[in-house]
Amino acid sequence: MIKNAIIGLLALNVFYFVWVLVAGPAGYTPPPKLEKGVAGLTLVPKLSNASYQRSSSGTPSSCYSFGPFDSKKSAQIIANKINGFGLWTDITNQQTMQTLNYLVYLQPFATRAEAMNVIAEISKHEIKEYKLVESGPYKNAIALRSFNDLDKARRHSEYIRFLGFDARYTTQKKRKEVYWINYDEPFGSNVPVTRWAKEIDEKSSVQKIPKACA
């Protein structure tokens, strides 16, 4: 009895092997990918900053440059917040000249002795701040005072001229690198970039400047 069963199973295996060789893929029906009545799962790739796309042409939007920021770190924080709205951003750097102060001065004299004679005359008046420039392109000039406010520098130079000295003022600057955030904002998004910038630095003077969309 057992022997007959074993012979039968062997016969079935041989039959199945011959059927697969003859029928091939045409005889195979793959199982369904989805169970009837059960929703399938869709894998969504994780987005990096570079994966955010500009708004499509069919979506009305406005484009802006927001800045300038003194540090790239601050710009990146705001850019990440904009990305949180699903919007594209791009950070660009720009070389600019930063105003340090406004200097009131007397132009360089021919000799150091001549400049010292003028300083002696200046000291007779109520002018407490003055300094002889010892070297550089302004050698033998007399620096009188520096101001953070242009109007104050202008008024002080006028006062010095009233006393009989040819005072002038100039802007002292230094080269500086700043950062701007470029982004697209679909109509109705109202991304609060200005509030975010104030949260980082209350004294920030950033601007949101409209620009042509690429």
Residue, then its C-alpha position, 0 to 999 in steps of 0.5 A: m500500500i505504501k509502496n503504491a502511494i510512493i510510486g503515485l507521488l513520483a508519477l505526479n512529480v514527473f507529470y508536473f515537471v513535464w507540464v512546466l517545461v511544455a507550458g512555460p510561463a503561459g501556464y503560470t498565473p501570478p498571485p494578485k498584488l492586492e487583496k480584494g477590498v484591501a487598499g495597497l501601500t505606496l512608498v514615498p521617497k524622503l525629500s532632502n533640501a535639494s528635492y523641493q521643486r519650484s512651483s509648476s507653471g500651472t500654480p500661480s505664485s510669487c517669487y522673492s529674495f529674502g535677506p540679507f543675513d549676516s551669517k549663513k547659519s541664520a539663512q539656513i534656519i529660515a530656509n529650512k522653515i520655508n522647506g517645511f511648507g513644501l516650498w523650494t529655496d536657494i541660498t546665495n551669497q553676495q559681497t557688499m560693503q558695510t558702513l562702519n561709521y562716519l569720520v570727520y577729519l581735516q585733510p592731510f597737511a604737507t608736513r607733520a609739523e604743520a599738522m601739529n600746529v593745527i592741532a594746537e589751534i584746535s585744542k584751544h576750542e571745545i574740541k576734545e577728540y582729535k588724533l594725528v594720522e601717522s601713516g597710510p594714504y591719510k598721513n598727517a591728516i587730523a581725525l576729529r571724531s567718528f559717528n554712527d549717524l550721518d547727520k551727526a557727522r555732518r553737523h560736527s563738520e559744519y561746526i569745525r568749519f565755523l571755527g575756521f578749519d576745513a573739516r570734511y566727513t567720509t564714510q568708513k566701510k569694510r567688505k562683508e559677505v551676506y546671504w539671501i534666500n530665494y524662494d517661490e511662494p504660491f498665492g495664499s501661502n503667506v509664509p511668515v519669513t519676517r516673523w521668523a527672522k525677528e525671532i532669530d534677531e530682533k534688530s535684523s533689517v531683512q527685506k522681502i523683495p519681489k523678483a521675477c520667477a525663473 
